[in-house]
């Protein structure tokens, strides 16, 4: 079970790694067979595609997305805790509010992620 202190620290580290553009540090928290969903995937791979499966595919997506967003910046607003999951509610560099929910397996790695925009 994820507790508040762990979730808050995870979110701080997550944002710091993103703001440093350190994809490998962010990926270190994900399982090899992760399934990740985001509406922004379509901007990278084309209309109708909203998910990637596997750590290599997630790396490819994030590297391409970062290249297209040189001013990327995340500000954590809130962190939600829910059993084996957490949600990071943040504002990006465009002022868009975003929620990213990660579900963790017994190995402490995120096996699934879902991003929604407000």
N, C-alpha and C positions, 0 to 999 in steps of 0.2 A: 504494500500500500504506500502511496506517495503522501508524504506529509507536507505541511505548509512551508517549513523551512527549506526542505529539499527543492520544492517547486519554485520558490522565490529565488533561490540561488541558481537553479537551472536557467530560469528566465533571464537573470542578469548576465550569466555567462553566454547564453544564446544570443542576446542582443549585442553584447560586446564582440563576439565572434563575427556576427553578421556585419557590424559597423566597421570591423577591421578587414572585411572581405575575405575572411579565412574559411573557405568552403570546407576544407579538410577537418577543421576543428568542429564545425557544425555537423558534418557527416559522421564524426566519431560517435555520435549519440544514436545512430540509426542501425537497425538490423540489416543484414545482407539482403533479405527478401522483403524489405519495406515496400508498402504501397502508399503512395503519396498523391493526394488530390488537391488541385488548386485551379481556380478559374484563370490564373495567369499562364498556365501551361499552354493554353491555346495561342497565346501571344508568341510563344517560342516555336511551337510545332504545327500550328495551324488550327483553324476552326474545328470544333468538335472533339478535340482531344483535351481531356481534363485530368488525366492521371499518368503516373509513371510507376513502374514496378522494378524493384531491385536497386541496390546501392549505386551501380554503375550508371543506370538511367537517371537516377536522382542527381548524381554528380554532373552528368552532361547537361541536364536541365538547368541546374543552378549556375554552372559556369557560363552557359549561354545567356541566362537571365541577367547575371551580374555584368556581363560585357555590354548589354543593352541598357544598363542602369548604373552609370558610373557614379551617380550621386546618392546611391542607396543608403538609407539611414532608417533605423527602427528605434522607436521610443516606447518602451513597455509602459502601459497604462494600468493594467491589472493582470493578475494571475489567478486562474481558477484551478481547484484541485478536485479530482473525482476518482477515488479508488486507484485504478491503474492508469489514469490519464490525467493530463493537465491541459489547460487552455491558456495561451499567452494572447492577451488582448493588447494590441499595439497600434501606433500610428506610424505610417511610413513617410518617406520623404515627399510624397505628393499630397500629404494631409489626409490620406485615406485611412480609415480605421479598419483593422483587420483582426480576425480571431484565428489562431492556429492551434488546433487540438492535436495532441500527440498521445498515442496509446502505447504503453510500455509492456514488454514481455518480462518473464521471470529473470532474464539475463540483464535487465536494466536498460535495454536498447529499445528505441521506438520502432514498433513494427508497422505502425500506420500513422498517417498524418492527414488532416483535412484542414484546408484553408478556406475561410469565407470572408467576403468584403462587405462593408456596411456603406 
